[in-house]
Amino acid sequence: MPYVRKISKKQQLKQPDEFLSLTARVAAYAEDHVREILIGAGGALLLVGVGAVFYFYQHHLSEQALHAYYEGERLYRQGRTQEWSATGPAASEAFQQAAEAFDRTAREYPRTPSAAMAHYQAGNSYSRLGEYDKAVAAYQECLRKSPKGSAFVTLATQRLAYTYLAKQAPEEALRLLEQGIKSEEAGVQDLLHMEAGRVLESLGKREDASEHYRKVISGFSRSPWEAEADARLQSLARKGS
């Protein structure tokens, strides 16, 4: 039978409790290093404070940018309304003011989500005014500012192609449309195929145009452009016969 040493209650009371000893050591360390601890805690609190200030600042900027953008939208809608009611000069003035408002928004709030929208709508405004070089620059800036997968990538590509058509540069328009078709980010390749087909028709390339229309019909389930693509194919077939 192994020997077991008996410890009296008095001796047990004299032995230090492990938890209490650890607590005491921690307290002693804190007393000896109080300055370092306070500096470290202060640094952590400072980082949290800076992060919070930055977050609220960015949020405030985003709200200001939205207000500025909506002013441009108001002017743009005003121009569209006046355009429909055949008040040409008034519409032109509204589009000019809208373009300036959108440019100002993009310039003053370049790191906000509103910047890409403002560039896109500035392009639309300049396009309405017939200032195609400025429209091209605005759409290109929208493409640079837009994140991958953004709807503005597709919209700006499409509008940029239309602008090049207006500038009598169909080859550049076709290049952009085919670039958008190859991109997985576009999401509306059927529409881009339709537009590419129209451009190719204008260039007299009927067979290439027909190929794009066939892709709309066969390559996309329930495309809203299917009926129009079929009509274009039939029209080209009649011209070729």
C-alpha positions in Angstrom: 0.0 0.0 0.0 1.6 3.3 -1.0 2.4 5.8 1.6 0.1 8.9 1.6 1.3 11.9 3.4 -1.5 13.6 5.4 -1.7 17.3 5.3 -3.5 19.0 8.2 -6.1 21.7 7.6 -3.8 24.3 9.1 -1.1 23.4 6.6 -3.7 23.5 3.7 -4.6 27.0 4.7 -1.0 28.1 4.6 -0.6 26.9 1.0 -1.4 29.5 -1.6 -4.4 29.1 -3.8 -3.3 28.7 -7.5 -6.0 31.1 -8.8 -5.3 33.7 -6.2 -1.6 33.5 -6.9 -2.1 33.9 -10.6 -4.4 36.9 -10.0 -1.9 38.5 -7.7 0.9 38.0 -10.3 -1.3 39.6 -13.0 -2.1 42.5 -10.7 1.6 43.0 -9.9 2.5 42.9 -13.5 -0.1 45.5 -14.2 1.2 47.8 -11.5 4.7 47.5 -12.8 3.8 48.1 -16.4 0.8 50.4 -16.0 2.3 53.0 -18.4 2.9 50.5 -21.2 -0.6 49.1 -20.8 -2.3 52.5 -20.8 -0.3 53.5 -23.9 -1.3 50.2 -25.7 -5.0 50.6 -24.7 -4.9 54.3 -25.7 -3.5 53.3 -29.1 -6.2 50.7 -29.7 -8.9 53.2 -28.7 -7.3 55.8 -31.0 -7.5 53.4 -33.9 -11.1 52.6 -33.2 -11.9 56.3 -32.9 -10.1 57.1 -36.2 -12.0 54.3 -37.9 -15.3 55.5 -36.6 -14.6 59.1 -37.7 -13.5 57.9 -41.2 -16.7 55.8 -41.5 -19.0 58.7 -40.6 -17.0 61.1 -42.8 -17.4 58.8 -45.8 -21.1 58.3 -45.1 -21.5 62.1 -44.9 -19.7 62.5 -48.2 -21.9 59.8 -49.8 -25.0 61.6 -48.7 -23.8 64.9 -50.0 -22.8 63.3 -53.3 -26.3 61.8 -53.7 -27.9 65.2 -53.1 -25.7 66.7 -55.8 -26.4 63.9 -58.2 -30.2 64.2 -57.6 -30.0 67.8 -58.6 -28.4 66.8 -61.9 -31.2 64.2 -62.3 -33.9 66.8 -61.7 -32.4 69.0 -64.4 -32.0 66.1 -66.8 -35.6 65.0 -66.4 -36.6 68.6 -66.9 -34.7 68.6 -70.2 -36.3 65.4 -71.3 -39.8 66.8 -70.6 -39.1 70.0 -72.5 -37.6 67.9 -75.3 -40.8 65.9 -75.7 -42.9 69.1 -75.6 -40.8 70.5 -78.5 -39.3 73.4 -76.5 -35.8 72.9 -78.0 -33.9 75.9 -76.5 -35.2 75.3 -73.0 -34.3 71.6 -73.3 -30.8 72.4 -74.4 -30.3 74.8 -71.4 -31.6 72.1 -69.0 -29.3 69.5 -70.4 -26.4 71.9 -70.2 -27.1 72.6 -66.5 -27.6 68.9 -65.9 -24.2 68.1 -67.5 -22.5 70.7 -65.3 -24.2 69.4 -62.2 -23.1 65.8 -63.0 -19.6 67.0 -63.7 -19.5 68.9 -60.5 -20.7 65.8 -58.5 -18.0 63.6 -60.1 -15.3 66.2 -59.5 -16.2 67.0 -55.9 -17.0 63.4 -54.7 -14.8 61.2 -56.8 -14.6 58.4 -54.3 -18.3 57.9 -53.7 -20.6 55.5 -55.5 -22.4 58.5 -57.1 -19.3 59.3 -59.1 -19.8 56.6 -61.7 -23.5 57.4 -62.0 -22.6 61.1 -62.5 -20.2 60.3 -65.2 -22.7 58.2 -67.0 -25.5 60.8 -66.8 -23.0 63.5 -67.8 -22.4 61.5 -71.0 -26.1 61.2 -71.6 -26.5 65.0 -71.2 -23.7 65.8 -73.5 -25.0 63.3 -76.0 -28.4 65.1 -76.0 -26.6 68.3 -76.6 -24.7 66.8 -79.6 -21.3 67.4 -77.8 -20.1 63.9 -78.6 -16.5 64.3 -77.7 -17.5 65.3 -74.1 -20.0 62.4 -74.1 -17.3 59.9 -75.0 -15.0 61.2 -72.3 -17.7 61.0 -69.7 -18.7 57.4 -70.7 -15.0 56.3 -70.6 -14.6 57.8 -67.2 -17.7 55.9 -66.1 -16.1 52.7 -67.3 -13.0 53.5 -65.3 -14.9 54.3 -62.1 -17.4 51.4 -62.3 -16.6 48.2 -60.3 -16.6 44.9 -62.0 -20.0 43.5 -62.5 -21.7 46.9 -62.3 -24.6 47.6 -64.5 -22.9 50.8 -65.5 -20.2 48.8 -67.3 -22.9 47.5 -69.8 -24.8 50.8 -69.9 -21.7 52.9 -70.6 -20.4 50.5 -73.2 -23.7 50.6 -75.0 -24.1 54.4 -74.9 -20.5 54.8 -75.9 -21.1 52.7 -79.0 -24.2 54.8 -79.8 -22.1 57.9 -79.5 -19.4 56.6 -81.8 -22.2 55.9 -84.3 -23.3 59.5 -84.0 -19.7 60.5 -84.6 -19.7 58.5 -87.8 -17.2 56.0 -86.4 -19.1 52.6 -86.8 -15.9 50.6 -86.6 -15.1 51.9 -83.1 -18.8 51.3 -82.1 -18.5 47.7 -83.3 -15.3 47.1 -81.4 -16.9 48.2 -78.2 -20.0 46.1 -78.7 -18.0 43.0 -79.5 -15.8 43.7 -76.4 -19.0 43.8 -74.3 -20.3 40.6 -75.9 -17.0 38.8 -74.9 -17.2 40.1 -71.3 -18.9 38.0 -68.8 -19.8 41.1 -66.8 -22.2 42.5 -69.4 -25.2 40.4 -68.6 -27.1 41.6 -71.7 -25.1 40.1 -74.5 -28.3 39.5 -76.5 -28.9 43.2 -76.7 -25.3 43.8 -77.6 -25.6 41.2 -80.4 -28.6 43.1 -81.7 -26.7 46.4 -81.7 -23.6 44.8 -83.4 -25.9 43.3 -86.0 -27.3 46.8 -86.8 -23.9 48.3 -87.0 -22.7 45.5 -89.4 -25.8 46.1 -91.5 -24.9 49.8 -91.8 -21.5 48.7 -93.0 -23.0 46.4 -95.6 -21.8 43.3 -93.9 -25.1 41.3 -94.1 -23.7 37.8 -93.4 -21.9 39.0 -90.3 -25.0 40.9 -89.1 -27.1 37.7 -89.7 -24.7 35.7 -87.5 -25.3 38.1 -84.6 -29.1 37.9 -85.1 -29.0 34.1 -85.1 -27.1 34.1 -81.9 -29.9 36.2 -80.3 -32.4 33.6 -81.4 -30.5 30.4 -80.6 -28.2 31.4 -77.8 -30.5 33.2 -75.3 -33.6 31.7 -73.6 -36.6 34.0 -73.9 -34.7 37.0 -75.1 -36.9 40.1 -75.4 -35.0 40.8 -78.7 -35.8 37.4 -80.3 -38.7 38.7 -82.4 -36.8 41.7 -83.6 -33.7 39.5 -84.5 -35.9 37.2 -86.5 -37.5 40.1 -88.3 -34.0 41.5 -89.2 -32.9 38.0 -90.4 -36.0 37.8 -92.7 -35.4 41.3 -94.0 -31.7 40.5 -94.8 -32.8 37.3 -96.5 -35.1 39.2 -98.8 -32.4 41.7 -99.6 -30.0 38.9 -100.5 -32.5 37.0 -102.7 
